[in-house]
Amino acid sequence: MTATLPTRLVPARSPSGATGYALPFRERVAPYAYIAPFFLLFGVFGLVPFLFTFYIALFEWNPIGDQTFIGVDNFTRMLADPRFWNATGNTISIWALSTVPQLLVALVLAHVLNHARLRFALFFRMSILVPYITSVAATAIVFAQMFDRDYGLLNWLLGLVGIGSIDFIQSVWGSHVMIAVMVAWRWFGYTALLYLASLQAIPRDIYEAASIDGAGGWHQFRHITVPSLRPVIIFTVVTSTIGGLQIFTEPLLVARTTNLTCGPVRQCQTLTLFLYEQGFGKYEFGYGAAIGVALFVMIILVAAVNYALSSRIRGN
Amino acid sequence: MLIDTTAGGAIGTTMTGAPSGGRRARSGGRLGRVRWWSYLLVGVAAFGSLFPLYWMFIVASTDSATATRMPPEIVPGGNFFQLAGLVLETVPFLQSILNSLVIATTIGVGQVLLCALAGFAFAKLRFRGSGVLFLIVVLTMTVPTQLAIIPQYMIISWLGWVDTLQAVTVPGLASAFGIFWMRQHIAATISDELMQAARIDGASTWQIFWRIAFPIVRPAAFVLGLFGFVTAWNDFLWPFIVLKSPERFTAQIAIKALQNSYTVDLGLAMSGSFLATLPLLVLFVLVGRRMVAGILDGAFKG
């Protein structure tokens, strides 16, 4: 270490170190200039709109007409609106249907992919990441075809085993399953790689010792893989929930004709789609913003549950 | 980018991994024989991942009559170029691919440069308030801004940016996650001694960044840029809100426009989807290995 050299902008070893009173002005402001673009962009396109949502939600706000302050009326209206609760139910249903299978599949895959002697490992890793790079829009179109009532691949297969045609798109459960499959398909490989990243930090000797003690693949999976992944599992549950609360494109694109409602009975209209319908379909900015606030509250609740869960696990 | 709304704890657990892939890659992993069912599982997963894209190409290359025939065709037909031609006629598709390329490239490059700069400042420079400011950067990851689309649209409208490409590009140019990612890599790879040596040689802060720090972290920056590119290319909601006229559409919005005539021709929508996916598939064949490594390297949040 060459601590005796004149340091100038180099991080000083002691907090009282001469952090550059001798520096020219340009050099002193340089760090602020380097971080300024982010703060500017986040402020204008992130923070200000975020705070403004809470303000607009208190108004009857028509983009071309007047803005009338109406207090919490948008919220009372929302809580009495069956369409809001329908969208909330749909969102939670689709989220649960997609997250649970996705994480289970990812867990098993990560365990298998972590095998040191697996051949073609790179091919398998790359293959399962392909859905992630495929756009939601393209995914929605191809899955809508595969789940089609009359000409879909899936119904043809179901027909072969003697199950009659299911009208996935028009039914509540069918459309939820279909969208959940899309979401799970897009993310399972990515999640598996996240888990694999965590697994690779586990020293090989632990598995080796387990092997010597006669623990087979299942026991290793159950007693080494799953427990060591707990933090990252919680992380993925939370991020998938945040993502799940904002599902928009899939329901918009699978229900072909009645776009913003996702079907005649709003069978797969999610919260973000409902927000969009009110805000940009009906130009009720105030009501749309209130839905945005509701989404924010839900996200906070998820974060709180996550925090409680994490600290419980750390306590153990 | 997906907004990361986890508490600090979760970020810490997944992000603390030292950003150097090679070292860790060999330490993990299990020994022993690989059972046949392992191959069956990963084989099925790989098949399941790739099949929908193959199917997309099948339908995109046959006429409607064949696409709706039962049992379905499982080999591509010869109609692909004809359908692709029809796609180009129905919407300005080449233009939309070009728009997507411009937007995604600008965002990818912007993220690399702006996040590397900010990450460098937070990792290696001493300045008043840096601790607090970095904390703010991390906290911004927890603010779910996507639900604020109505005021975001209003701001774009006030700026006079509705129906322009910069409405899509500019908000995505820098990200909190990118800064975090670059800071980790710069802190781990650029030594203080190197900084000092450069200082003594009379290099300015900018020169140290551009000539020394950035070249060293270029691989990590490249991965960040890739994920920025892919996310921007596939983004739907925001372009859907701010872009109005067909010649400004991104590829994803063009798919939606094609899909409006879905009932008319299924092959058309599939053809468009395939064309919009093709550039990313090519990119993935070229750099997919590095994307996988990027995820394994530090739990990438894309």
Interface residues (C-beta under 8 A of the other chain):
Chain A: M1 T2 L5 P6 T7 R8 L9 V10 P11 A12 T19 G20 R26 E27 R28 A30 P31 Y32 Y34 I35 P37 F38 F39 L41 F42 V44 F45 G46 L47 V48 P49 F50 F52 T53 I56 P63 V105 V108 L109 V112 L113 N114 H115 A116 R117 L118 R119 L122 F123 F124 R125 M126 S127 I128 L129 V130 P131 Y132 I133 T134 S135 V136 A137 A138 T139 I141 V142 F143 Q145 M146 D150 Y151 L153 W156 W185 F188 G189 Y190 A192 L193 L194 L196 A197 S198 L199 Q200 A201 I202 P203 R204 Y207 E208 S211 G217 Q220 P231 V232 I234 F235 V238 T239 I242 G243 Q246 F248 T249 L252 L253 R256 T257 T272 L275 Y276 G279 F280 F285 G288 A289 G292 L295 F296 I299 V302 A303 N306 Y307 S310 R314
Chain B: L2 I3 D4 T5 T6 A7 G9 A10 I11 T13 T14 G17 R24 A25 S27 G28 G29 R30 L31 G32 R33 V34 R35 S38 Y39 L41 V42 G43 A45 A46 G48 S49 L50 P52 L53 W55 M56 V59 A67 T68 M70 P71 P72 L114 C115 L117 A118 F120 A121 F122 K124 L125 R126 F127 S130 L133 I136 V137 T140 T142 V143 P144 T145 Q146 L147 A148 I149 I150 P151 Q152 Y153 M154 I155 V170 P171 L173 A174 S175 A176 I179 D192 E193 M195 Q196 R199 I200 S204 T205 W206 F209 V230 W233 N234 F236 L237 I241 A251 Q252 I255 K256 Q259 Y262 T263 L266 A269 M270 S273 F274 A276 T277 L280 L281 L283 F284 G288 R289 M291 V292 I295 L296 D297 G298 A299 K301 G302
